[in-house]
Amino acid sequence: MSLIEQAAKRLEQLRKTGIEMPESSAPLETSISPSHNLQIGRGGEESQKANPARTSADQGTDQESRVVVDFSLLESAGYLTPTKPKSQLAEEYRVIKRPLISNAVGKGSALVEQGNLIMVTSALPGEGKTFTAINLAISMAMEMDTTVMLVDADVSKPSVLKAFGFQPGRGLLDALLEDSLDLSDKLIKTNIEKLTILSSGTMHPRATELLASEAMVRLLEDMASRYQDRIIIFDSPPLLLTTEARALATHMGQIVLVAAAEQTMHSQVKQALAMIESCPVKLLVLNRAQPGPLDRYGYGYGYGYGYGYGHDHEQHANQGH
């Protein structure tokens, strides 16, 4: 006797005992699979029970749902927002981002390998690297032809999601622990149309080792090649306190080193630059600089650029925040 016949016989036995069976115009369905037990249902119930994980993540992907960024929250913390494209801060980051974008899309004076991978770091904590990384990401996302992924790679002290007012969730570390290394279900789409965010992910006791692992190397290579039309900005740990930032630096096409005015010592900057010597393009941003005599643009700040490639050339910018 087949499974279908056994099921039909069992239903008939239940009816004879006086148990009322619900009537339905939909035919009785059976689903037999090597990896599932026999499932009997009516209408579409069987397929829904067989795939319970589809209810949340897949619906969000199907509907291209976006998390709403609270611009007033960002503005109150001093961040750049798309609602004020002509602010002083917006103008400052327009100058800072321009050469980075040129290198990322292959329009610089020389071809930069993996130029679309940009790491933002500092010598020590508290110098404004996360502030710079977030502002760069938002500023670049406001470009007509640029999409941006912002990655919180400071896994020991993640702060990107907190700045946006988002709840923690799956992200970078989860991707490294999974065989597929698929980022699609971990990216946070925002109402800044061209900006997505990848959080640091679920805390892990060996987070430092994960960032220095072969899985991270494969992930970075995949990100650089798969998302060639996207600029990927990494908010990384400080260089002088951690080893993972140095490991990340070896795979970056461009690095932005943030130094705090009247705080970061010259020797610390030199030591940090020595650690990222192999990176072809380095940009130094002076954060929290006070207005000076070089007020050439009318905004109470000045820029001095020394731009080049190789170990002995860095790009410099003063940024007054």
C-alpha positions in Angstrom: 0.0 0.0 0.0 1.4 3.4 -1.0 1.9 6.3 1.4 -1.0 8.2 -0.1 -3.3 5.2 0.3 -2.2 4.8 3.9 -2.9 8.5 4.6 -6.3 8.2 3.0 -7.1 5.1 5.0 -6.1 6.8 8.3 -8.3 9.8 7.6 -11.3 7.5 6.9 -10.6 5.7 10.3 -10.7 9.1 12.1 -14.0 10.0 10.5 -15.6 6.7 11.6 -14.6 7.4 15.2 -16.7 10.6 15.1 -13.8 13.1 14.8 -14.9 16.0 12.6 -12.5 16.7 9.8 -12.4 20.3 8.3 -13.9 20.6 4.8 -11.9 22.4 2.1 -12.2 22.9 -1.5 -8.5 22.4 -1.9 -7.4 18.9 -2.6 -5.4 16.9 0.0 -1.7 17.4 -0.7 1.2 15.2 0.3 4.9 16.0 0.1 7.5 13.3 0.2 11.1 14.2 0.2 14.3 12.3 1.2 15.2 15.0 3.7 11.7 15.5 5.2 9.1 13.4 7.0 5.7 12.9 5.3 3.8 16.2 5.5 0.1 16.4 4.9 -1.6 19.7 4.6 -4.3 21.7 2.7 -3.7 24.4 0.2 -0.4 26.2 0.7 0.2 25.1 4.2 2.7 22.3 3.4 5.2 24.5 1.6 5.2 27.1 4.3 5.9 24.5 7.0 8.7 23.1 5.0 10.4 26.5 4.7 9.9 28.3 7.9 13.1 30.4 7.6 11.7 32.4 4.7 9.3 34.5 6.7 11.6 37.3 7.7 15.0 37.5 5.9 13.6 36.5 2.5 10.6 38.8 2.7 13.0 41.7 3.5 15.2 40.9 0.5 12.2 40.4 -1.8 10.7 43.8 -0.9 14.1 45.5 -0.9 13.3 46.9 2.5 15.5 49.7 3.8 16.3 50.8 7.3 15.5 54.5 7.8 18.4 56.7 8.9 17.4 59.3 11.4 19.1 62.4 9.9 18.4 64.5 12.9 20.3 62.0 15.1 23.3 62.2 12.7 23.1 66.0 12.6 23.0 66.3 16.4 26.2 64.3 16.6 27.9 66.5 14.0 27.7 64.2 11.0 27.1 65.0 7.4 23.6 64.3 6.0 22.1 64.4 2.5 19.6 67.0 3.8 22.3 69.6 4.0 24.4 69.2 0.9 25.8 72.8 1.0 27.1 72.8 4.5 30.7 73.5 5.4 31.2 69.9 6.4 29.8 68.8 3.0 32.2 71.0 1.2 35.2 69.7 3.2 34.4 66.1 2.4 33.9 66.9 -1.3 37.5 67.9 -1.4 38.7 64.9 0.6 36.7 62.3 -1.4 37.5 63.5 -4.9 40.9 61.8 -5.3 39.7 58.7 -3.5 36.8 58.3 -6.0 39.1 58.9 -9.0 41.5 56.1 -7.8 38.6 53.8 -7.0 37.1 54.0 -10.5 40.4 53.9 -12.3 40.5 57.6 -13.3 43.5 58.6 -11.2 46.9 59.5 -12.6 48.0 55.9 -12.1 46.0 52.6 -11.9 45.5 51.6 -8.2 44.9 47.9 -7.7 41.8 47.3 -5.5 41.4 51.1 -5.4 37.8 50.6 -4.4 38.8 49.2 -1.0 39.4 52.1 1.3 40.5 51.8 4.9 39.9 54.6 7.4 42.1 54.3 10.5 44.1 56.3 13.0 47.2 55.8 15.1 45.3 55.7 18.4 41.6 55.7 19.5 39.7 58.9 19.8 41.1 60.7 16.8 38.0 60.7 14.7 38.3 57.7 12.4 34.7 56.6 12.7 33.5 60.1 12.2 35.6 60.4 9.1 34.6 56.9 7.7 30.8 57.7 8.1 31.1 61.1 6.6 33.1 59.8 3.7 30.6 57.1 3.0 27.6 59.5 3.1 29.4 62.0 1.0 30.4 59.4 -1.6 26.8 58.0 -1.7 25.6 61.5 -2.6 27.6 61.2 -5.9 25.6 60.6 -9.1 27.5 57.5 -10.2 28.9 56.0 -7.0 27.5 53.4 -4.6 29.1 52.8 -1.3 29.3 50.0 1.3 30.4 51.0 4.8 32.0 48.1 6.7 32.5 48.3 10.5 35.8 46.4 10.8 36.6 47.6 14.3 35.3 44.4 15.7 36.5 44.9 19.2 34.8 48.3 19.6 32.2 48.6 16.8 30.5 52.0 16.7 29.1 52.5 13.2 25.7 51.1 13.9 25.5 53.0 17.2 26.2 56.3 15.3 23.3 55.5 13.0 21.0 54.5 15.8 20.7 50.9 14.5 20.5 47.7 16.5 23.4 45.2 16.3 23.0 42.2 14.0 24.8 39.7 11.7 27.7 41.1 9.7 31.4 40.8 8.9 32.3 38.2 11.5 29.3 36.0 10.7 30.4 36.0 7.0 33.9 34.9 8.0 32.5 32.0 10.0 30.2 30.8 7.2 31.5 28.7 4.3 29.6 30.6 1.7 31.0 34.1 2.7 27.8 35.5 1.2 27.2 39.1 2.3 23.8 39.6 0.6 21.7 38.7 3.6 23.9 40.7 6.1 23.9 44.0 4.3 21.8 46.8 5.8 20.1 48.8 3.0 19.4 52.4 4.1 17.1 55.2 2.9 20.3 56.9 1.7 19.7 55.2 -1.7 23.3 54.4 -2.6 24.6 53.5 0.9 24.6 50.0 2.4 26.2 49.1 5.8 27.9 45.9 6.9 28.1 45.7 10.7 30.9 44.0 12.6 28.6 41.1 13.3 28.2 38.7 16.2 30.9 39.1 18.8 33.4 36.3 18.8 36.3 35.5 21.2 38.7 35.1 18.3 37.6 38.1 16.3 41.2 39.3 15.9 42.3 36.0 14.4 39.3 36.0 12.1 40.3 39.3 10.6 43.8 38.0 9.9 42.5 34.6 8.5 42.5 33.3 5.0 38.7 33.6 5.0 39.2 37.4 5.4 41.6 37.4 2.5 39.1 35.6 0.3 36.3 37.9 1.4 38.3 41.0 0.6 39.3 39.7 -2.8 35.7 38.8 -3.6 34.4 42.2 -2.4 37.0 44.0 -4.6 36.1 42.0 -7.7 32.4 41.4 -7.3 31.5 45.0 -6.4 33.8 46.8 -8.9 31.1 49.5 -9.3 31.0 50.0 -5.5 33.4 51.8 -3.2 33.9 49.9 0.0 35.0 51.9 3.1 36.3 50.0 6.1 36.3 51.7 9.6 39.2 49.8 11.0 40.8 49.6 14.4 43.7 51.9 15.4 47.1 50.9 13.9 49.2 51.3 17.0 47.0 49.2 19.4 45.9 46.3 17.3 47.3 43.8 14.8 44.1 43.4 12.7 44.4 46.9 11.3 47.8 46.1 9.9 46.5 42.8 8.4 43.7 44.7 6.7 46.0 47.4 5.4 47.9 44.9 3.3 44.8 44.3 1.1 43.7 47.9 0.7 44.1 50.0 -2.4 43.8 53.3 -0.4 44.1 54.2 3.3 42.9 57.3 5.0 44.9 58.0 8.2 43.1 60.3 10.6 45.1 62.4 13.1 43.6 64.8 15.7 45.0 68.3 15.8 46.7 69.2 19.1 46.4 65.6 20.1 48.2 63.1 17.9 52.0 63.3 18.2 54.2 63.6 15.2 56.1 60.5 16.2 52.8 58.5 16.4 51.8 59.6 12.9 55.2 58.5 11.5 55.0 55.2 13.2 51.5 54.6 11.9 52.5 55.5 8.3 55.4 53.1 8.6 52.9 50.3 9.3 50.9 51.0 6.1 54.0 51.6 3.9 53.0 49.0 1.4 49.7 50.6 0.5 50.0 52.5 -2.8 47.9 55.5 -1.8 47.7 57.1 1.6 45.7 60.2 2.5 46.3 62.0 5.8 43.3 63.9 7.3 43.9 66.4 10.2 40.8 66.2 12.3 39.5 69.0 14.6 41.8 71.6 13.0 41.1 75.2 14.1 40.6 77.9 11.4 43.9 79.4 10.3 45.4 81.9 7.8 44.9 79.5 4.9 41.3 80.3 4.6 41.3 80.1 0.8 37.8 78.8 0.4 36.0 81.0 2.8 35.1 78.3 5.2 37.6 79.0 7.9 40.0 76.1 7.0 42.7 75.4 4.6 43.9 72.5 2.5 47.4 71.5 1.6 47.8 68.6 -0.8 51.0 66.6 -1.5 49.8 63.8 -3.7 51.6 60.8 -5.2 52.1 57.1 -5.3 54.5 54.8 -3.7 56.1 54.5 -0.2 57.2 58.1 0.1 54.1 60.0 -0.9 51.0 60.8 1.0 48.0 63.1 0.4 47.2 65.6 3.1 44.1 67.4 4.0 43.1 69.6 7.0 39.5 69.0 8.1 38.1 71.3 10.8 36.0 69.0 12.9 
